[in-house]
Amino acid sequence: MLLLGEEVRHKIYGVGTVVDQTPTMITVRFPSKETKFPYPNPDTFVKFLKAEKSDTHAAILEEIRQEKELAEKRRAEEEARKKAEEERRAAEQREADERARAALSCKPRPAGEKKHVKQERIPGKRMTFFVFQGSTFDRESRGGYIWAPVANRAGLSFHHWDRLLDIRPGDIIFHGCDGFVQAISTARDECYDCHQPEELRSEDLWEPEGRRVDCEYILIKNPIKTTLVRDDILRLCNVKYAPFDRDGNGNMGYLYELNRELARIFLKETVKRNPLIGDVNFVRELLSEADDD
């Protein structure tokens, strides 16, 4: 709320006038001195100042109430995000423990268990990947990269982190966030050892030693929801280490190989809603493979 020129009363200094205002501070000129007060800090107009006009004071208190509600909402959202990340880390730990137990027992693979089918790199063709970025999508896309730690705090590595090692220049990466394909990129180079980028450190979720792949992002203005092609996902992701599970939902993890046919399906749906993306060379190249099949 703009308070310049408003008269306010202080318990000690008397009546003064607001002579300056910034997004976080107001300056009040009293007969004896000028003083700065934080605003819209709730304490300022609850403990120290009161607007001379009653309707102005009421409007200020309402603005403060709304600011407090917004701050509480943000705090709740941040706590929910942290909880989700903690659950994700716990799932990764469970997966690592399971792998360790399986290695020790050396038992044969149970009948009916999904088999891991690794993509074969075809000379002259780009491989396709799917990355689940969640809360890091905005920061990684602005920085033009994907990043994953080498190991967790227990010293254990995971296939979906190690998969950055499989990326080669020109490979195509589909970027998932909140259930949508939010961007498509091509790898600029192979992955390299890289400490955790500064913009990711505030969450304190991963060990600092990691790997990075620099990417050329194309953000999708009208992103598609992955569940739009759930039937195709169920048909083409029935292998171990696929990016989607048996219900068509994204698997817990970071980077996965993406079935080329499913990659083309994602691209076709994306181009329907974003025709300009169809003019991109690597998009045309991948879509044209369908004519050769």
Secondary structure, DSSP 8 states (H G I E B T S, - for coil): ---TT-EEEETTTEEEEEEEE-SSEEEEE-SS-EEEEESS-TTIIIIIEEESSHHHHHHHHHHHHHHHHHHHHHHHHHHHHHHHHHHHHHHHHHHHHHHHHHHHHT----TT---B------TT---EEEEE-GGGHHHHHHHTEEEEESS-TTS---HHHHGGGG--TT-EEEEEETTEEEEEEEESS--EEEE--GGGGGG--S-SEEEEEEEEEEEEEEEEEGGGGHHHHHHH--SBT-SB-TTS-B-SSSEEE--HHHHHHHHHHHHHH-GGGGGSHHHHHHHHHHHH-
